[in-house]
Amino acid sequence: MALSDARIRQITDDAIREVNGTITTPGVASASEWLCDDANEAVENAKQSQKQLAGMPLEHRGRIVSAMREAAIKNAEVLAELAHNETGYGNVPHKTLKNRLAAAKTPGIEDLHTTAYSGDDGLTIVECAPYGVIGSITPSTNPTATVINNSISMIAAGNSVVYNPHPVAKKASTETMRILNDAIVAAGGPSALITTVKNPTLQSGSTIMGHKDIKLLSITGGEAVVSVAMKSGKKVIAAGPGNPPVIVDDTAVIPQAARDIVDGASFDNNVLCIAEKEIFAFENIAGELVSLMQQSGAYKVTGSDIDKIINTVLEKSDGKYVINRNFVGRSAIHILQQSGVSYIGAPNLVIAEVDKYHPFVVVEMLMPVLPVVRVRSIEEAIEESLRAEQGYQHSAYIHSTNIKNMSAAASALNTTIFVKNAPSYSGLGFGGEGFTTLTIATPTGEGLTSAKSFTRSRRCVLKGDLRIV
Ligand code: NAD
């Protein structure tokens, strides 16, 4: 049968693309398709684009993901500036690092593995299939890095995604989506693999959560949104809050522990859910630890200065302390100044020696204010860490050279992430081994999410044949 002109053109175009390694389609996604007035429209457009993606070769999906990474790396700093300017949280250099990390170390299609069972009865394979359209709710604290990370994971898995970003980070989140969509289109992909609404609200979030075509929800945020999503009746991958303790025992290398804790707890002004939120230090090394932390940039407050900070950065709600959102992710200097506490130098972290019931220990602060509690033994350190962590099972840390203490704490604390002798961010593959994610699914158990977390497992059985031994 003779080939038609159109078919010949298609074959030559495909060959040129393969030789060039890139796709020649112009790289601007039409905003009318991915940036929608209405959440239902955003779901419908994402559904059509997902169908197109499902029909494309896996190799092409890989090139789309590569283009997304490249665009995110290229724009990492611009997006960091946007997120910082819009939310006031954190700082540009650290947000740039988070964006780069998400772009470079979020696994792509290589994360999808086929399992095969071969035996007398033939061959069975189990493959990772896409869900279809995923609804993703993203936080204000890591807005651009979460969109980069979630988009790579979900699209590498063959899905499309509809976002309802946090309203306070709407512009930065939407600009990240625009950059990624343009990169997808430039790589020959569909124009609405990533969609959203122009004005994300609780209402648009609940429309997405309840939509019949949304097959999976990915929720990254605090307790309230996780519990709303759990009531949707859909499959939910929930990345909820934490309050990570760090234990320092009397076998730790104290100068290193002091530096690591200051680095981890001050990174992006402590907005990462995994950042160190309270220290339990053995009493015989606590003084040395605090003094070395001061040498690493921490500023120690005492007495009435601690009360001034409580009255500034915390509020009472139903008789309990909660954070004053105006101080989330603000710098240590801003917090000290607004609290009317005088200081010297340019501290990047506020530390205070307090008791184990203090609000700085109990509340997930999300700002560079870190309490230090003295303990007498590993048993007490573990007991108080468990109390402070409040059953979230999110993240915990230890600085120690005693393997019995390390093992006891890792086992008893039972968290999704446990890091020994390094800053908290090592648990996200930043200066530690392993891939990265910005969605750490603790309540629903997927752990550090990656492409395969966003797939359905499907089995196909062939009776009798295809076994080759
Ligand atoms: P948040 O809970 O205020 O908001 C998260 C998202 O949920 C936002 O998009 C918000 O608009 C939405 N939302 C809130 N209530 C909702 C409702 N009733 N219905 C629909 N949508 C709703 O969180 P935040 O302050 O932006 O982020 C900080 C919190 O998120 C912290 O508790 C932190 O530990 C957690 N977090 C967890 C992870 C993780 O991977 N486990 C990652 C980042 C942040």
Residues whose N, C-alpha, C, O or C-beta is under 5 A from the ligand:
A	BS01	NAD	I137 T138 P139 S140 T141 N164 P165 H166 P167 L202 G205 T220 G221 G222 A224 V225 V228 A239 G240 P241 G242 C273 L438 T439 I440
